[in-house]
């Protein structure tokens, strides 16, 4: 006798694709796998390869985001309590970087020998190559058309409202101070530091202002925009003050009041008095054109003139000042647009290698790396939602960079203007609601932290896995071309088929790793032999 299922019961049953996705996710598999085509350039043989998407956000792919977070945990752990100087050699350029550098050298030679109109054309080519070198991970050269490298020099004299900070010659060492206890034991502790921004008004336990109308949202927005530069200046001042190359691993998160703050793992220790002095002496000045007067708003906006590639005043037809002209108009005695500072309050604690505190701090550092900035604290009350909306409102028309479209609101052409730019509609990362004004990287790691790159840490994991499984490292020695398979290709796999590959691979790898662990356990704990007496 057969039973019929109702429509509601059939709707409640998962579809095959949903079931495969849930199984793959439960086994740690990527739910957005990418199909690549690997072609052997010597034989012409092709092979389909399914690789993880590599997302770092849990909302996009939980498995890939967790792998990225655990890799950061490994990176933080390996570099925090080093007792010997890390040996880091520069990574040799790959084939594409080598080709770019060779092209850069060739065009630089042609430019040095050119005359007349040819110089301007070659300068444009060199600028494009410098941009591409930067994207490829190689620092570009300064603009050859300007002797100062395209930079404007401001006075380096310290602000009168900021205490002076003694400077020492920086020693190349990166390890911290060694302490000796009365019984002769030696310790080399490190430090966990938390830096916060200044107050913008009194807030409650839920992070919302006690007086929303008196809360300084403009300063909060500007501090968030320039937080990365302020943190970089703090590390620079700390190194100059202490006299050695301090190494750090920092993670950026928002407080409940939605202002960014930094959790920093420092190698070595710093006294609280020294930290207080460095924090008080650290500031970042933003030398941008003034934004106190709104010239264009609503439907009265600058118009794009295609022939000249400039924005014009719709009433007078005059060309708006360019970005360089606006910077040149800033006088020597003018004040900067904004001065960012840290708040006086900070938290610092010493941490010993291998202690419970060390593991706890690392987990705390990497806790929110799989979430957006705004996703770290979810608004649960109307007051929290209104607070976030007010901050985003202050960020909407605040210029986020020299290329921001909001400069048109204040009668200034952004750097590298183009048609279609509109104030309040900048697509920059800082203006997205999920970032709350912070456009920098979530993880900031010093160059000599562990002596390894993320690729090196991935290689360590691969080597461990191959060792556990007893497999050789079958590195490709031939010449291959990798390309992503598009839906228009005949060998394109649907998402369901790619997920089946992921599920099969995860099951096979899990079984192999379980068997390898069983063999290791039996080798370390052999069964007892002989009969009992």
N, C-alpha and C positions, 0 to 999 in steps of 0.2 A: 504494500500500500504506500503510495507516494503522497507527500504533503505539499501543498502549494504555499509559497511565500507571498506575503502581501507586498504591495508597492512600497510601503513604509519600511518593511524589513529589507527589501532589495536596495532601497536608497541608503539604508544604514550600513550595508555591507561595503567594505572598501573595494575600489576598483583595483585591477591588477597593477596598474602603474603606481597607485598610492601605496599598495602593499609592498611593492619592490622598493619604493622610496623609503618607507618606514624601516624596512629590513636593512637597507644600505646605511641609513642614518644611525640605526642602533648598533651596527657593526663598525662605525667610524668611517664610513665611506662618503665621498663627495656626492652631493645631490645635484651639482651642476657640472658634470664632467665635460671636458673639452676633447674633441676628436682632432688628432694631428696626423698628418701623412709624412712618413719618414721615407725618403728616397735615397737610395745608394747611388751616388753620382758615378761610380765606377761600373756597376753592373746594371743600373736602371731598375733594380728591384724595389718595389714599394711595400710598405708595411703600415697598417693602421695601429695607432697608439692612442689609448685613452688615458688622459692625465687629469689630475684634480684642477679645479678652477683657481685655487690659490687665494680665495677671498679671505679677508682678515676680520670681517664682521659676522657675528653670529646670526644676524637677521638675513644674511645672504646665503651662507653655507656654514652650519654649525661645526661640521667636522674639520673643514679647512681652517676656520677661525681658531678652533681649539689647538690644532697643530701649530699654527703661527704663534699662539700665546705660549704654548709649552716650549717652543724654540726660544722665545724671549726669556722664559724662565731659566733655561739652560745657559743662555748667554749671560744673564745677570749673575747666576750662581758661579760660573767659571771665572768671572773677572773681578768679583767683589773683594775677595780676601787674598789676592795673590801676594805671595811673599818674595817672589823673584820678578825681575823686570820681564814683561812679555816681549817676545821676539816676533815682531810683525814686519814682514817684507812686503813692499808694494806689489799689488797684483799686476802681472804683465797685461798689456792691452790685447784685446781680442782682435779678430780679423777686421771687423768693421771699424773699431777705434783706430787700428793701424792705418787703414785706408784713409780715414778722415784726417789723421795727422799728416800723412804724406801729401794729401791734397792741400792741406793748410800750408805746409812748407813750400809747395810748388807755387801756389798763388801768392804767397808772401814774397817770394823771389821775383815773380813777375811784377808785383806792385812796386817793389823797390826800384825796378828798372823802368817803370812806365812814366809817361809824361802826358800832360794835357787832360782831355776828357777821360782817358783810359784809367786814370787814378781813381776817379769817383766810382766807375763801374767795378773795379777790382776791390775797392773798399766795401761795396755792397756784398760782393761774393765772400769776402773775408768775414764780414759780420754774420752772414748766413752760416758759414762753416763754424764760427765760434758758438753760435746758438746750438747747432747740431752736436758739437763736441760736448757742450754742457749737458744736453739731453742724454748723450751716450755715456755720461759719467766721467768725462774728461774736462777739466777747467779750460775755458776758452781764453784767448789772449785779449788784452785791452785793445780798444779801438785805435788802430794805427793813425787815424786822422787827428787824434788829440794827444798831446804829450803827457797830460796828466791821467791818461787812461779813462777819460770820461767822468771823473769824479770832481765834485766841488768840495773845496776845503773850508771847513768851519773852524772857528777858534777852538783849540783844545784846552783852554783854561777852564778849570772846574767852576761849577756854579757856586755863588757866594752863600747860598742857603743849604749847602751840602758840606759835611765835614771832609777834611782832607784824608787821604788814605796813603800810608807809607807804601813804597814800592821796593821790591827786592829783585835781584837778578834771579831768573827762573832756572833752577837746576833741572837737568833732564830726567831725574828719577821720577817714578810714578808711585812707588810704595810709600806707606805711611810710617809713622814713628814707632819704634819698638820700646815697650815698657817692661821693666823688670820688677818682679815682686820681691818681698823680703826673703822668701825661701829660694830665690835664684831662678824661678821660672820666668820665661819671657813671653810677652803677648804683643800682638800687632793688631789691635782692634780697628774696625771700620766704623762708619757712621751712617745713620738713616736720618735724613733731613727733610722737613716739609716747609716750603715757602708759600706765603699767601700774599695777596694784594691788600692795599690799604682799604679802609672802610669808606663806603659811599653813603652811609646812613645806618641807623640802628635797625637790626633785623631780628625776627623772632626765631624760635627753635625750628620752625619749618622753612627757614631761609627767606621768608617774605619780609619786605620793609614794614616797619612800624608806621612810617609816614611815607606812602608811595609818592606823594607830590614833592616831598623834600629829598627824596633819594636821587643821587646824582647819576642818572642813567647815561648821560653823555660821557662822563669820565669812565664809568664802568665799561662802556662799549669801546672806548679808545684804548683802555688798558688791556682788554681782551685781544684787540687787533695787534697790539705790539708786545704781547707777553713773551713771545719767543725771543725777540730781540733783547728784552730786559733780562731774561734768564741767561742768554749768552753773555751779556755784559757782567752778570754776577759771577759766572765761572771765570771770566777773564780777570776780574778784580781779585777773586779768591786766589788764583794762581800767582798773580803779581804780589799779593800781600804775604802769602805763605812761602813763596820762593821755590816751589816745585810744581811739576806738571800734574796737577790734581786730576784724577780720573773719576768719571761719574756715569751712572745709568739713571736716567730720569724718565718718569712717566707723568703725563699731563692729564689732569682730571678736573671736573668742575666741583666746586663746593655746593652746598644746598642753596646758597644765594646766587648760584650760577656763574660766579666768577672763577676763572681758571686758577688752579694752584698746582704746584709741582712737588712730587715725592721723588727724592734723590737719594740713591745709594752712592755714598762717597767712599773711595778707598783711602784709608787713613782716618785720623781723627782731627777735629778742630775744636778748640775751646769755645764755649758759648760767648765769652767776651769778644773773641776774634770774629765770630760769626756776626754778632750784633754790630760790630764796627764795620764789617764789609757790607752788610745789608744796608746800614744807614748811609754808606757812601756810594751806593749803587743807584744809578738812574739811567734812563734812556731818553734822549731828546729827539723829537720827530721834527725835522726841518722841512716841513711842507708848507705850501702857500696857505694863507689864512682862509677860514671858512665861516667867518662871522657874518657875512652878508650873502643872502640868497638872491641871485640875480635872475634866475630862470626857474619857473615852477609851473605846474599844471599844464595847460596847453601852450603856454608861452615858453618854448624851448628852442635852443639853437638848431639851425638847419645845416645839413651836410651839403657841401659844395664839391661835387665830384671832380670838377676840372682841376681845382687846386688841392684837393684832399684835405680840406680844413672845415671846421665848423664856423658858421657865421652868426652874428647877432641878427635875429629876424627883423628887428625894427630898423637898425641902421645899416645892415649889410656888412659891417666891419668884421674882419677875421678875429676870432677870439685869441687871446694870448696862448702861445704854445706852452707845453710843460716846462721846457727849458727857459723860456722867457719869464714864466711865473717864478721859477726858482731863482733866476738872476735878480728878480725884483726884491727878494728878501734882503733887507739891509743888515749891515753888520751889527747894529744895535737893536734889531727886532728880536722879539721873543719867539721861541719855537712854538709850533702849533700845539704840541702836547709834551708833557714830561711824565713818563711812567716810572713808578717806584713800587718797591715791595712795602708791605706793612711791617710795623715794628715787631709784631708777634710771629714767632716761628717755633718749630718743635725739632729737637735734636736729641738723639740717643745713640750711645755706643753699642756696637754689635760685634760679637766674637764669632769667628769662623766655626761652623759646625754646631752652633747653638740652636735652640728652639726659636730664639728671637730672629735668627738669620732666616730660617725657613718661613717664619710668619711674615717678616717684612717683604720677602720676595713675593709671596702670595699676595700681599697687599698691594705691592707695586704693579702687579700684572692682573689684578682682579677685573678691571674694567676695559682691558685692551680690546675685547671682542665687541664692544658697544660703541655707538656714536657718543660724542661729547654730551649731547642732550639726553641720551638714553641712560646715562649713569644715575640720574635722579628723575623719576617719573612724577609728573605733577598729578596730585590726587585731590587737590582742593581748588575751588575757584580763585582763591588768592594766589596760589602758586601759578596757575594758568595765566592770570593777569600780569603777574611779575615777569614771566617769560615773554608775554606779548609786548610789554613795555620795553624790555631790553631789545627785542627784535625790531621794535619800532625805532629805537635810537640807532640801531645798526643799519637801518635801511638806507639812509642818506649819508652815512658816514663813509668817507673815502677809505677803502681798504688797501689800496696800493697806488702807485703812480699811473697805472693803466685803468683805474676804476672809472666807470662811466659817471659816477656821482660828481666828478670835478666839473662837469658841464653845468651843474646846478649853481655853481659858484663862479661861472663865467670863465673857466679855464679849460683848455683842451687837454684831455688825458694824454699820456705818453703813448705814441703809436695809435692815433685815433683811426677809427674806421666807421663806415656808414652803419646806421641802425643803433647806435649807442643812445641809451636813455637813462636819465637819473632815476634811481630807485629800482632799477631792473638789472643791476650788476650780477653777473653769473659767477662771480668769484666765490671761492670756497668759504670765505669768512661770512658771507651774507646768507649762507644756507642755514635754515632753522636748526638742523641737527648739529651744527658746529658752534653756535652761540658766539660767533665773532672770532674764534680761535682758528687760524688757518694753517698753523704749523704742524709738525709731525707729533704723533702721540708719544713716541719713544725717541729719546735723544741719548745717544751713546757716544762717549769720547773715543777717539781713534785708537788709543792704546789700552782699551778696557780689558780685553781678553787676548789680544793679539790675533784675533780671528774675525772674519766676516761672517754674516749669516750663512753664506754659501759654505764656508768652512764648517760651521756647526751642523748644517744639513749633511755634509760629507761625513762627519763623525757619526751621525745617527745611521747613515747608510752602511758605514764600515762595521758598526756594532751589529746591525741586523744581518749582514752577510756573514759575520763571524759566528753569530748564534746559529744560523742555518747551515754553516759549513759550506758556503758557496764561494767561488772565486769572484773577484771584482772584474766582471766582463765589460771593461771600458771599450767604447767604440774607437777603433783605430782607423777606420776608413773615412771617406768624405761623404757627408750626408747633407741633404737639404730638408729642413723642417718647414712645414706650412700647415696652416689651419684649414680644415675641410669645411667648405661653405655649403649651405643647403642646395645650391645649384649643381654641385658635383654629383656624379653618378654613384660614388662610393660613400655618400653621406649617410650616416646613421641617425635615426630618430632618437629623441631623448630617451624613450623607453628602451631601445636597444643598447644605448650607452650605459644606462643604469643597470641593465643585465650584466654587462661586462664588469662594472664596478662590484656588483654583488658577488659574482663568481670569483673575482680576484680577491676580495676581502675574505671570503670563505676559505680559499686555498691558502692565503697567507696566514690566516689565523690558525688553521690546522698545522701548517708547517712550523709556526712559532711555538705552538703548544707542544708539539713533539720534540722540538729542540730544547725547550725548557725541561721537559721530562728527562731527556738524556743527560742534561747537565745536573739535574737533581740526583739522578741515580749514580752519576760519577762521583758526586760529592758525598752522597750518603749510600754507600753500597749496602745491600741487604746482608744480614748476619748469616753466616754459614755454619754447618755442623749441627749435631743434635743436642738438645738441652740435656743437662746432667740429671 
